[in-house]
């Protein structure tokens, strides 16, 4: 099919190149994305008012698309806050400490517990939930603090966040940008996440044990201001008084995981995916937040529920604030363009990104191997900003373009870009993204990034090879 590329297509492509260049230089891309929206709007509407209005309208469009993701993360963080304050988090993981009797058991135990916790609570609050209780146990049995940080980091910010199978924030972003159902991207990511996770965690553990035996291990311990958790002394005092008996705390520590397991069973039984599955988890989290807050704060419970929700929303919008302008630009590569600026693309067009993919197929000999390598490189570049999430819309758009060119592999390429971007930027390689895990373990985020580098690169290489055969 012969698609005529117009000025809009070339401008969109030029801005993608600009965005990639800024990401490589570790610069913020918000302004260039806004400029891209303005330029596309000016070409489409040929009016200054239309292009300026398009900036705001594209932000609104992106916010509406992302609102479910922002909301679930905000609610989960709000719930995690009350779990930390009441000590329920400690009661939830305390029984598991008896199994951590050797350094190896501590590494794999902390990692697996962190992975499961992160799937339900997201990695940032999970670091506080898991690290505060299990780190002293790990140190006592001989696992170095840096080893514990690696385990929490690779299993939580790596495996759990890159797949994001329960909250489904990451696959929603990439699937939307690629014009695919969330379920197809999640299914395609399963073998990639497994390969990436196994290669990375096993090689990291082997390298740690090797260096310990050789005497070349450096623990990278530092004294970090502010303590090892999300609550300062002033914040903890501000949340008082908290009324909760030990028996009630233990009972709730049992009930909360059971409620989420019921959610998981409900997802399978009722075939809930995407937004429906997220809504079930989010509603359960709100219910848990309200009940625990009323039990813990008694007469102040009504006000504290609102207070915790506000804290959660502040966190959610702080995380996704940089994502909205970037997502707004990349949504214009698909159906958002017509919805915001009208039918101004050439006749027969299926969206800017699709048109570019078809044109690419006509002029460049693309295949699955080239597509897989390219998406891995692009995913890694988009993760350089240290967010992991801000660039996965770009990965989804380019995956759609390549899939249109080679006529297959859309879901696999999209998942590959997503998993790569989050492993690099979500908290395993970029030092400023490693601060939560590094802080709670009292180690240097730069040393943690250095220890993660080789295992993650090995995992990316193995995952890319697997993706070549799956495309």
C-alpha positions as CSV (number, residue, x, y, z in Angstrom):
1,X,0.0,0.0,0.0
2,X,1.5,3.3,-1.1
3,X,1.1,6.0,1.6
4,X,2.0,9.6,0.8
5,X,4.0,11.1,3.6
6,X,3.3,14.7,4.2
7,X,5.0,17.5,6.3
8,X,3.2,16.2,9.4
9,X,4.9,12.8,9.2
10,X,8.4,14.3,8.7
11,X,7.9,16.8,11.5
12,X,6.8,14.0,13.9
13,X,9.8,11.9,12.9
14,X,12.2,14.9,13.4
15,X,10.9,15.4,16.9
16,X,11.3,11.7,17.7
17,X,15.0,12.1,16.7
18,X,15.3,15.3,18.9
19,X,13.7,13.4,21.9
20,X,16.1,10.5,21.5
21,X,19.1,12.9,21.3
22,X,18.0,14.6,24.5
23,X,17.5,11.3,26.3
24,X,21.0,10.2,25.3
25,X,22.4,13.5,26.8
26,X,20.2,12.8,29.9
27,X,18.3,16.0,29.4
28,X,14.6,16.6,30.1
29,X,12.3,16.1,27.1
30,X,9.1,17.9,28.2
31,X,9.8,21.1,26.4
32,X,10.7,19.4,23.1
33,X,7.5,17.3,23.4
34,X,5.4,20.5,23.8
35,X,7.2,22.1,20.9
36,X,6.4,19.0,18.8
37,X,2.7,19.1,19.7
38,X,2.6,22.8,18.8
39,X,4.3,22.2,15.5
40,X,2.0,19.3,14.6
41,X,-1.0,21.4,15.6
42,X,0.2,24.3,13.5
43,X,0.5,22.1,10.4
44,X,-2.8,20.4,11.0
45,X,-5.0,23.4,11.8
46,X,-2.9,26.2,10.1
47,X,-4.0,28.5,12.9
48,X,-2.0,29.8,15.9
49,X,-5.0,29.4,18.2
50,X,-5.6,25.8,17.1
51,X,-2.0,24.8,17.7
52,X,-1.8,26.5,21.1
53,X,-5.2,25.0,22.1
54,X,-3.9,21.6,20.9
55,X,-1.1,21.7,23.5
56,X,-3.7,21.9,26.4
57,X,-6.1,19.5,24.7
58,X,-3.4,16.9,24.2
59,X,-2.4,17.2,27.9
60,X,-6.1,16.6,28.8
61,X,-6.2,13.6,26.4
62,X,-3.1,12.1,27.8
63,X,-4.3,12.6,31.4
64,X,-7.6,10.9,30.7
65,X,-5.7,8.0,29.2
66,X,-3.3,7.8,32.1
67,X,-5.8,8.6,34.9
68,X,-6.5,5.0,35.8
69,X,-2.8,4.3,36.1
70,X,-2.1,7.4,38.2
71,X,-5.1,6.6,40.4
72,X,-4.1,3.0,41.2
73,X,-0.5,4.0,42.0
74,X,-1.7,6.9,44.2
75,X,-4.1,4.6,46.1
76,X,-1.5,1.8,46.6
77,X,1.0,4.4,48.0
78,X,-1.6,5.8,50.3
79,X,-2.5,2.4,51.6
80,X,1.2,1.5,52.0
81,X,1.6,4.6,54.2
82,X,-0.8,3.5,56.8
83,X,0.7,-0.1,56.7
84,X,4.1,1.4,57.5
85,X,2.9,3.7,60.3
86,X,0.9,1.0,62.0
87,X,3.6,-1.6,61.7
88,X,1.4,-4.0,59.8
89,X,4.0,-4.2,57.1
90,X,6.5,-5.7,59.7
91,X,3.9,-8.2,60.8
92,X,3.2,-9.3,57.2
93,X,6.8,-10.3,56.5
94,X,8.1,-11.2,59.9
95,X,7.1,-14.9,59.6
96,X,9.2,-15.2,56.5
97,X,12.4,-14.2,58.3
98,X,12.8,-17.6,59.8
99,X,13.6,-19.0,56.3
100,X,16.5,-16.6,55.8
101,X,19.3,-18.6,57.4
102,X,22.2,-18.2,55.0
103,X,23.4,-15.4,52.7
104,X,22.1,-17.3,49.6
105,X,18.7,-17.8,51.2
106,X,18.6,-14.2,52.3
107,X,19.4,-13.0,48.7
108,X,16.8,-15.1,47.0
109,X,14.3,-14.8,49.8
110,X,14.5,-11.0,50.0
111,X,14.3,-10.9,46.2
112,X,11.3,-13.1,45.8
113,X,9.4,-11.4,48.7
114,X,10.3,-8.0,47.1
115,X,9.0,-9.2,43.7
116,X,5.7,-10.4,45.0
117,X,5.2,-7.3,47.2
118,X,6.1,-5.0,44.3
119,X,3.5,-6.6,42.1
120,X,0.8,-5.6,44.5
121,X,2.2,-2.4,46.1
122,X,4.6,-1.1,43.4
123,X,8.4,-1.1,44.1
124,X,8.9,2.3,45.8
125,X,6.6,1.6,48.8
126,X,7.6,-2.1,48.7
127,X,11.2,-1.1,49.4
128,X,10.0,0.3,52.7
129,X,7.7,-2.6,53.4
130,X,10.3,-5.2,52.9
131,X,13.7,-3.6,53.6
132,X,12.9,-2.2,57.0
133,X,12.1,-5.7,58.3
134,X,14.3,-8.1,56.3
135,X,17.5,-6.0,56.0
136,X,18.6,-6.6,59.6
137,X,17.9,-10.3,59.2
138,X,19.9,-10.5,56.0
139,X,22.9,-8.7,57.6
140,X,22.7,-11.0,60.6
141,X,23.1,-14.1,58.4
142,X,26.0,-12.6,56.4
143,X,24.4,-11.1,53.3
144,X,26.1,-7.7,52.6
145,X,24.0,-4.6,52.6
146,X,24.8,-4.1,49.0
147,X,23.7,-7.6,48.2
148,X,20.4,-7.0,49.9
149,X,20.0,-3.7,47.9
150,X,20.8,-5.6,44.7
151,X,18.1,-8.2,45.5
152,X,15.4,-5.7,46.3
153,X,16.4,-3.6,43.2
154,X,16.6,-6.4,40.6
155,X,13.5,-8.3,41.7
156,X,11.4,-5.2,42.5
157,X,12.3,-2.4,40.2
158,X,13.4,-4.9,37.6
159,X,11.3,-8.0,37.3
160,X,8.1,-6.9,39.0
161,X,8.0,-3.3,37.6
162,X,8.9,-4.3,34.0
163,X,6.1,-6.8,33.8
164,X,3.7,-5.0,36.1
165,X,1.1,-7.7,35.8
166,X,-1.2,-6.7,38.7
167,X,-1.4,-2.9,38.6
168,X,-0.7,-2.9,34.8
169,X,0.5,0.7,34.6
170,X,3.5,-0.1,32.3
171,X,1.7,-2.3,29.8
172,X,-1.2,0.2,29.6
173,X,1.2,3.0,28.6
174,X,3.1,0.9,25.9
175,X,0.0,-0.8,24.6
176,X,-1.8,2.5,24.1
177,X,1.1,4.0,22.3
178,X,1.3,0.9,20.0
179,X,-2.4,0.7,19.5
180,X,-2.6,-2.8,21.0
181,X,-4.8,-4.4,23.7
182,X,-3.1,-4.4,27.1
183,X,-3.5,-8.2,27.4
184,X,-1.5,-8.9,24.2
185,X,1.4,-6.8,25.4
186,X,1.3,-8.6,28.8
187,X,1.3,-12.0,27.3
188,X,4.1,-11.2,24.9
189,X,6.2,-9.8,27.8
190,X,6.1,-13.0,29.9
191,X,8.9,-14.9,28.2
192,X,11.0,-11.7,28.0
193,X,10.5,-10.9,31.7
194,X,11.4,-14.5,32.6
195,X,14.6,-14.6,30.6
196,X,15.7,-11.1,31.7
197,X,14.9,-11.9,35.3
198,X,16.7,-15.2,35.4
199,X,19.8,-14.1,33.6
200,X,20.1,-10.9,35.6
201,X,19.5,-12.2,39.1
202,X,21.5,-15.4,38.7
203,X,24.5,-13.6,37.2
204,X,24.3,-10.8,39.9
205,X,24.3,-13.5,42.6
206,X,27.2,-15.4,41.0
207,X,29.3,-12.3,40.6
208,X,28.7,-11.3,44.2
209,X,29.8,-14.7,45.6
210,X,32.8,-14.7,43.3
211,X,34.0,-11.3,44.4
212,X,33.4,-12.2,48.0
213,X,35.6,-15.3,47.6
214,X,38.3,-13.3,45.7
215,X,38.3,-10.5,48.3
216,X,37.3,-7.9,45.7
217,X,33.9,-7.2,47.1
218,X,33.1,-3.6,48.1
219,X,30.0,-3.0,50.1
220,X,29.7,0.7,49.3
221,X,28.3,1.7,52.7
222,X,27.5,5.3,53.1
223,X,25.7,7.5,55.7
224,X,22.6,8.8,54.0
225,X,20.8,11.8,55.6
226,X,17.2,11.4,56.5
227,X,17.4,7.8,57.6
228,X,16.5,4.6,55.8
229,X,12.8,5.0,55.0
230,X,10.1,7.1,53.7
231,X,9.1,8.5,57.1
232,X,11.1,11.1,58.9
233,X,10.8,11.5,62.7
234,X,8.7,14.6,62.3
235,X,6.4,12.8,59.9
236,X,6.0,9.8,62.2
237,X,5.2,12.1,65.1
238,X,2.6,13.9,62.9
239,X,0.8,10.7,62.3
240,X,0.3,10.0,66.0
241,X,-1.6,8.8,67.9
242,X,-1.9,5.3,66.5
243,X,-4.0,2.8,68.4
244,X,-3.4,-0.9,67.4
245,X,-2.9,-4.0,69.5
246,X,-0.4,-6.6,68.6
247,X,-3.1,-9.2,68.0
248,X,-5.1,-6.8,65.7
249,X,-1.9,-6.0,63.8
250,X,-1.2,-9.7,63.3
251,X,-4.8,-10.4,62.2
252,X,-4.7,-7.6,59.6
253,X,-1.3,-8.8,58.4
254,X,-3.0,-12.1,57.5
255,X,-6.2,-10.6,56.1
256,X,-4.6,-8.1,53.7
257,X,-2.6,-10.7,51.6
258,X,-5.7,-12.9,51.6
259,X,-7.8,-10.1,50.2
260,X,-5.3,-9.5,47.4
261,X,-5.1,-13.2,46.7
262,X,-8.9,-13.2,46.4
263,X,-8.5,-10.4,43.9
264,X,-6.1,-12.5,41.9
265,X,-8.5,-15.4,42.0
266,X,-11.3,-13.1,40.9
267,X,-9.2,-11.9,37.9
268,X,-8.8,-15.5,36.7
269,X,-12.3,-16.6,37.5
270,X,-14.0,-13.6,35.9
271,X,-11.3,-13.1,33.2
272,X,-10.6,-9.6,34.3
273,X,-7.8,-7.8,32.5
274,X,-6.5,-4.3,32.0
275,X,-8.7,-1.6,33.6
276,X,-11.1,-4.1,35.1
277,X,-8.3,-5.9,37.0
278,X,-6.8,-2.6,38.1
279,X,-10.1,-1.4,39.4
280,X,-10.5,-4.5,41.5
281,X,-7.1,-4.1,43.1
282,X,-7.7,-0.3,43.5
283,X,-11.0,-0.8,45.2
284,X,-9.6,-3.4,47.6
285,X,-6.7,-1.0,48.5
286,X,-9.2,1.8,49.2
287,X,-11.2,-0.5,51.4
288,X,-8.1,-1.6,53.3
289,X,-6.9,2.0,53.7
290,X,-10.2,3.1,55.2
291,X,-10.6,0.2,57.6
292,X,-7.1,0.3,58.9
293,X,-7.1,4.1,59.3
294,X,-10.3,4.1,61.2
295,X,-9.0,1.3,63.5
296,X,-5.6,3.0,64.0
297,X,-6.6,6.6,64.4
298,X,-10.1,6.2,66.0
299,X,-11.6,9.7,66.5
300,X,-9.2,11.2,63.9
301,X,-9.8,8.4,61.4
302,X,-12.1,10.4,59.1
303,X,-9.6,13.2,58.7
304,X,-6.7,10.8,58.4
305,X,-8.3,8.9,55.5
306,X,-8.3,12.1,53.5
307,X,-4.8,12.9,54.6
308,X,-3.4,9.6,53.4
309,X,-5.2,9.8,50.1
310,X,-3.8,13.3,49.5
311,X,-0.3,12.0,50.2
312,X,-0.9,9.2,47.7
313,X,-2.2,11.6,45.0
314,X,0.8,13.9,45.5
315,X,3.1,11.0,45.0
316,X,1.2,9.7,41.9
317,X,1.1,13.1,40.1
318,X,4.8,13.7,41.0
319,X,5.7,10.4,39.3
320,X,3.5,11.0,36.3
321,X,3.9,14.8,36.0
322,X,6.8,14.4,33.6
323,X,5.1,11.5,31.7
324,X,1.9,13.5,30.7
325,X,3.5,15.9,28.2
326,X,5.7,13.1,26.7
327,X,2.7,10.7,26.4
328,X,0.6,13.6,24.9
329,X,3.1,13.9,22.0
330,X,3.3,10.1,21.3
331,X,-0.5,9.7,21.5
332,X,-0.6,12.0,18.5
333,X,1.1,9.3,16.5
334,X,-2.1,7.3,16.6
335,X,-5.8,8.0,16.9
336,X,-5.4,11.1,19.2
337,X,-4.3,13.2,16.2
338,X,-7.6,12.9,14.4
339,X,-9.6,13.3,17.6
340,X,-7.7,16.6,18.5
341,X,-7.0,18.1,15.1
342,X,-9.5,16.5,12.8
343,X,-9.1,14.5,9.5
344,X,-6.0,16.4,8.2
345,X,-3.8,13.4,7.4
346,X,-3.5,12.1,3.8
347,X,-6.3,9.9,2.4
348,X,-5.8,6.2,3.4
349,X,-3.7,7.1,6.4
350,X,-3.9,4.9,9.5
351,X,-2.1,7.3,11.8
352,X,1.3,8.9,11.6
353,X,3.2,6.0,13.1
354,X,1.6,3.4,11.0
355,X,2.2,5.5,7.8
356,X,5.9,5.8,8.7
357,X,6.2,2.1,9.3
358,X,4.7,1.3,5.9
359,X,7.0,3.8,4.2
360,X,9.9,2.3,6.1
361,X,9.1,-1.2,4.8
362,X,9.2,0.1,1.3
363,X,12.7,1.6,1.6
364,X,14.6,-0.3,4.3
365,X,15.2,-4.1,4.5
366,X,13.8,-4.6,8.0
367,X,13.4,-8.0,9.7
368,X,12.8,-9.4,13.2
369,X,16.4,-9.3,14.3
370,X,16.9,-5.7,13.3
371,X,13.6,-4.7,14.9
372,X,14.5,-6.5,18.2
373,X,17.9,-4.9,18.5
374,X,16.6,-1.5,17.6
375,X,13.8,-1.7,20.2
376,X,16.3,-2.8,22.9
377,X,18.5,0.2,22.1
378,X,15.6,2.6,22.0
379,X,14.2,1.2,25.3
380,X,17.6,1.6,27.0
381,X,17.9,5.2,25.7
382,X,14.4,6.2,26.9
383,X,15.3,4.8,30.3
384,X,18.3,7.2,30.7
385,X,16.1,9.8,32.3
386,X,15.8,7.6,35.4
387,X,12.1,7.3,35.3
388,X,11.5,4.2,33.2
389,X,8.0,5.3,32.5
390,X,8.5,8.6,30.7
391,X,9.9,7.0,27.5
392,X,7.9,3.8,27.1
393,X,5.3,5.6,25.0
394,X,8.1,6.3,22.5
395,X,9.0,2.6,22.6
396,X,5.4,1.6,22.0
397,X,5.1,4.0,19.0
398,X,8.4,2.8,17.4
399,X,7.4,-0.8,18.0
400,X,4.1,-0.1,16.1
401,X,6.1,1.5,13.3
402,X,8.5,-1.5,13.0
403,X,5.7,-4.0,13.3
404,X,3.9,-2.3,10.4
405,X,7.1,-2.5,8.4
406,X,7.7,-6.3,9.0
407,X,4.0,-7.2,9.3
408,X,4.5,-9.1,12.5
409,X,5.7,-9.0,16.1
410,X,3.9,-5.9,17.3
411,X,3.2,-7.2,20.8
412,X,6.7,-8.7,21.3
413,X,8.5,-5.6,20.1
414,X,6.3,-3.4,22.3
415,X,6.9,-5.6,25.3
416,X,10.7,-5.6,24.5
417,X,10.8,-1.8,24.5
418,X,8.8,-1.7,27.7
419,X,10.9,-4.2,29.7
420,X,14.2,-2.7,28.5
421,X,13.2,0.9,29.4
422,X,12.0,0.0,32.9
423,X,15.0,-2.2,33.7
424,X,17.4,0.6,32.7
425,X,15.4,3.6,34.0
426,X,13.0,2.2,36.5
427,X,15.6,1.7,39.2
428,X,18.4,-0.7,38.3
429,X,21.0,1.3,36.4
430,X,20.4,5.0,36.7
431,X,21.9,6.2,40.0
432,X,19.2,8.8,40.8
433,X,16.5,6.1,40.3
434,X,18.3,3.8,42.8
435,X,18.0,6.0,45.8
436,X,15.0,4.3,47.6
437,X,16.8,0.9,47.7
438,X,20.2,2.4,48.3
439,X,18.9,4.6,51.1
440,X,17.1,1.9,53.1
441,X,20.2,-0.3,52.8
442,X,22.7,2.5,53.6
443,X,24.8,2.0,50.4
444,X,25.9,4.3,47.6
445,X,23.5,4.4,44.7
446,X,26.5,4.7,42.4
447,X,28.0,1.6,43.7
448,X,24.7,-0.2,43.4
449,X,24.4,0.9,39.8
450,X,27.9,-0.3,39.1
451,X,27.2,-3.7,40.6
452,X,23.9,-4.0,38.6
453,X,25.5,-3.0,35.2
454,X,27.0,-6.2,34.0
455,X,24.1,-8.5,35.1
456,X,21.5,-6.2,33.5
457,X,23.5,-5.9,30.2
458,X,23.8,-9.7,30.1
459,X,20.1,-10.0,30.7
460,X,19.3,-7.4,27.9
461,X,21.5,-9.3,25.4
462,X,19.8,-12.7,26.3
463,X,16.3,-11.2,26.1
464,X,17.0,-9.5,22.8
465,X,18.1,-12.8,21.3
466,X,14.9,-14.5,22.5
467,X,12.8,-11.7,21.1
468,X,14.4,-12.2,17.7
469,X,13.0,-15.7,17.6
470,X,9.6,-14.6,18.9
471,X,9.0,-11.7,16.4
